[in-house]
């Protein structure tokens, strides 16, 4: 079968760009750089990811909302740290037609400053808490670096959950739940990840602390897919989100957020794909099964009937299937569907019908097997499970083999991926290590392992480990 012009192991970034274009996921030719057009196949894939997220939100009693895109300047300016964090990235609206607005608006970079004035109206008493909301919307940030489809864009397909609680302890329970949601979601997507507690100088603007969700790409760089934030009452005080406690006193709410973006799709492409194209986990693949009729003259009807019959059986099991009846060679069809990453291909020809079997081919490893017609549906479901396990295992191997815990800068020299080094807690030491490694500080592991070693920069005792990597 034909392969990509650029091999994944030779030039990951060029391979990635080629796959995105060939698989018809999005079109980058829209006249505003970094604002891409979602093609039908890419949008269907993203919608299946969104549905997994919605399922998790329903399971954990979050309510879906949809807030306006525009935020008045006065609302945006209420949280000082938030302005510093996003002030240089926002798009401003100054006119409505020919009329200058009395107050400027901005396109949401994230929705705290849109939601929280409304939360202050919705919450009155402790009986209104916890408030657990989420939305899946587009956000806008003026990205000045080189844009890359799904990884670094200016219009971002974005999930954000916002919650309000009676106190810090209840908000901490929400953080725990968010971590559990992330584990279930990324298991379904076959994406092993790490949680990192971001350093103080790189946490979300206005947060008490931030936990990032990072994956390792085959390029050796990490990609942050999402983040979880504990706000304490840093936003509720300036936005007057208060509640009346049982004793009649008024207290500020404690808040959390949990956000993820279309970078999830970028991770799926980069981590699972190969030189033939996409490799999609069955859970989110737009088409889970493609059925290819193998046609011989005079046998067309019986083959098509068998394909249609299997299609109907799969549909009853809520399996997303497609029968490819195009007038082209089977080889061309194989190429097209391998490029699209369809998890399983079923081939049915006259000889297979005589033997009461079908041919099953896995996209991820190319394994081919002959399956009895009576067992086809059950076998397909079992194969989905095996494909998911194998994709996760391969990605976990990539992560594990490229995560290095070392004690000195000499040991870190030449290593690729994620490097963990002892850290004394001093920001200057971490930034110095960034410079030496030409990377970025990811943060501390949230499960802090004991560290009795010395900081490789200042030689003072290190109380914890710090992670570093090149990042997207």
C-alpha positions, 0 to 999 in steps of 0.5 A: 500500500502507498505510504506518506511522502514523509515518514513519521520517524524522519520528520514528525512535524511534516508527517503530521501536516501531511496526514491532516491534509490527506485524511481531510480533517481540516482545511487550512486555506481559510484566509485567517491564519490559525482559523481552520475549516473543519472538514466533515470527517474531522468534525465527526471525529471531534464530535465523538470526542465531545460526546465522550466528554458529555457522557462524563459530564452527565455521569458526574451531574454537570449541567451544560450551558452556553454563554455568549461569545463576547465579554464586556471589557469591564467584566474582563478587568475585574480579576487583575492576574487574569488580565495579565495572563490573557491581555496580550492574546485577546481580540477586541471589538470596538465598533458595531457597524459604523458606530463606536461601542461605548465599551469595548468587547472581546472574544472570549479567550476562556469564559471565567469573566463571562460566566462569573457575573452571572454566577453571582446572580444565580447563587444565593444560598448554600442550597444552590451549591455545588454549582457544576456547569460546562460548555463546549464552545469556541475560544479565541486567542491571538497565537503568535507562534507558528500555527499547526492544525489542532495543536496551535490555532487561533480559534479553539474548539474548547471544553470548559467545566466551571464549578462553585462550592461552599469551601476549599475542601468541597472544591478539592473533592471536585479536583479529585473527581476531575482527575478521575474523569480525565483517567476514564476519558483518556483511557477510552482514547488510548492516550496515556498521560501525566498530571503535573502540578504547574510551577507558580510562575506558569499556573493559570492566571488567577488560579491558586494552583493548576494541574496540567494533563500532558501527553508525550508525542513521538517527536519527543515533545509534550503536548498539554491537552487540558488543565484543572484549576483550583481557584480558592476564592480568587474569582468569587471575591471580585465577581461577588459570587457569595452564598448565605451559609446555614448560620446566616453569614455570607461567604465567598464560593470556592471555585474550580475549572477543568478545560480541554481543547481540540489538541486531543485530536492532535494527540490522537493523530500524532501518537497513534498514526503511522506512515499509511495515515490515521489509526483511530481508537474504535471508541471515536472512529467516525467509521468503525468498520468498512466492508469491502465487496470483492467482486467477480463478474456474475457474482455481484448480487450475492456479494452485495447482499452479504455485505448489506446483511452484515451492515444491518447486523452491525447497525443493530449493535450500534456499530458505525459501519460503511459498505464501500460500493464504489466502482474502483479497485479493492486496493484503492479502497484499502488505501483510502480507508487505511488513510482514514484510520478505520479500525477494522476492514471486512472483505467479502468475496464469492469464495468467502461466501462459499466457505461461510466466512469473511476476512477481517483486517485490523488497521493498527497492526495489519493482522488478517484473520478468517472469521465465520459469518456466524461469529463476525459481529462478536469477533468485531466487538472483541477486536475493538477491545484488543485494538484499544488495549494494543494502542494504549500499550504502544503509547504507554511504551512510548511514554515510559521509555522516554521518561527519564528520572536522573540526578545530575545535568550530566545524566540529562545530557542528550536525553529526549522526552520528559526529564525529571530532576531534583528540585530545591523549590527555587524558581531561578534554579528551574529556569536555569535548567530550562535554559540548559535543556532548551526546554520548558518546566512541566511541573511536579508530579502530583504524587510526590515521590521522596527526593533525598538528592541535591538540586543540580544547580545550587546543590541545596537539598531537593524536596521534590522532583521537577519535570522538563521537556520540549513542548508544543 
